[in-house]
Amino acid sequence: MSGWIYFGFTVVLFLVFIGIIIHYYNPKNKEKVEKPKYRIFDEDDK
């Protein structure tokens, strides 16, 4: 019985991982995903 629980948990984690990959490489989300990466280079005039 516990083997099936581990298997199910593994499958759920794998599906979450695949969902993250699809979200990151989706062309519609590219600007939203890439923007924070370059925010450090923006000049802050306070």
C-alpha positions in Angstrom: 0.0 0.0 0.0 2.7 2.5 0.9 4.4 1.8 -2.4 1.4 3.2 -4.2 1.5 6.3 -2.1 5.2 6.9 -2.9 4.5 6.3 -6.6 1.5 8.7 -6.6 3.5 11.4 -4.8 6.4 10.9 -7.3 3.9 11.3 -10.2 2.4 14.4 -8.7 5.9 16.0 -8.2 6.8 15.1 -11.8 3.7 16.8 -13.1 4.4 19.9 -11.1 7.9 20.0 -12.5 6.6 19.6 -16.0 4.1 22.4 -15.4 6.8 24.7 -14.2 8.9 24.0 -17.3 5.9 24.6 -19.6 5.1 27.9 -17.8 8.7 29.1 -18.0 9.2 28.3 -21.7 5.8 29.5 -22.8 6.3 32.5 -25.2 3.4 34.4 -23.7 5.1 34.5 -20.3 8.6 35.2 -21.6 8.6 39.0 -20.7 7.0 38.4 -17.3 9.6 35.6 -16.5 12.6 37.4 -17.8 11.9 40.9 -16.4 13.0 40.3 -12.8 16.3 38.8 -14.0 17.3 42.2 -15.4 15.9 44.4 -12.7 19.2 44.4 -10.8 20.8 46.4 -13.7 18.2 49.2 -13.6 19.4 52.4 -12.2 17.5 53.6 -9.1 17.6 57.3 -8.7 16.3 58.0 -5.2 
